[in-house]
Amino acid sequence: MPPRDEVGLDGVLARATAIGLPESTRDNIARCSEFHTYPAPGLVIGAFMVERALAELGATPNEKLFAVSETKKCLPDALQVIAHCTIGNNRLRVLHAGRFAITLNRPSLDPAVEGVRIYLDETRLSELPTLYAWFTHDRSFDRHTMTGRLFDEILQGAGDYLASERVAVRVTQKEGWQAGRCDCCGELVPDTLLHDGACAFCRDEQYYAPL
């Protein structure tokens, strides 16, 4: 059996330094990995994606920005760490679409605002066989023996496999609400989240059962 090809954060950063990636990018990769608990390949790509979105939007991480992640995997963490768009500050929406893409935009009082969408360009991925095999879940990819090559292609590509487009992002303004009581469980929730007197959990989204 061939030896396991494990690449930790130190290995990823050493590769990034060897090919001359900027210190700011290396710092973003390190901070994202620490938050995520390990340097997942998708997370490293996510760091490049957020950097690209900020650059094309002409924005800085210190600005108040809003983001959408079209997948629950990896990308939300890169957006939270680098762009400070989080679930808790209500500036990050995570969609379960399964598309490896993000969008960044500035605040707006209009019904729509211009934003930048960053996604993986499949035509460019085809030039990176290991990355393409990993991304498409091809059976030819073996994480035990090909992880080093995967990170090499991710880092050396430095985002060249990404594409961007300008998009009009629909803006949902904050709703005023008052506390309402669910008719089923009796707990208080915003009245805007009650439907026919029931909260979401009592309708169909309960994730626990009382012991």
HELIX and SHEET records of a PDB file:
HELIX    1   1 LEU A    9  ALA A   18  1                                  10    
HELIX    2   2 GLU A   23  HIS A   36  1                                  14    
HELIX    3   3 PRO A   41  LEU A   57  1                                  17    
HELIX    4   4 LEU A   75  ILE A   82  1                                   8    
HELIX    5   5 GLU A  122  LEU A  125  1                                   4    
HELIX    6   6 PRO A  129  PHE A  135  1                                   7    
HELIX    7   7 ARG A  143  GLY A  157  1                                  15    
HELIX    8   8 ASP A  191  LEU A  193  5                                   3    
HELIX    9   9 ALA A  200  ALA A  200  1                                   1    
HELIX   10  10 PHE A  201  GLU A  205  3                                   5    
SHEET    1   A 5 LEU A  92  VAL A  94  0                                        
SHEET    2   A 5 PHE A  66  SER A  69  1                                        
SHEET    3   A 5 ALA A 101  ASN A 105 -1                                        
SHEET    4   A 5 ALA A 112  LEU A 120 -1                                        
SHEET    5   A 5 LEU A 162  ARG A 170 -1                                        
SHEET    1   B 2 ALA A 179  ARG A 181  0                                        
SHEET    2   B 2 LEU A 188  PRO A 190 -1                                        
END                                                                             
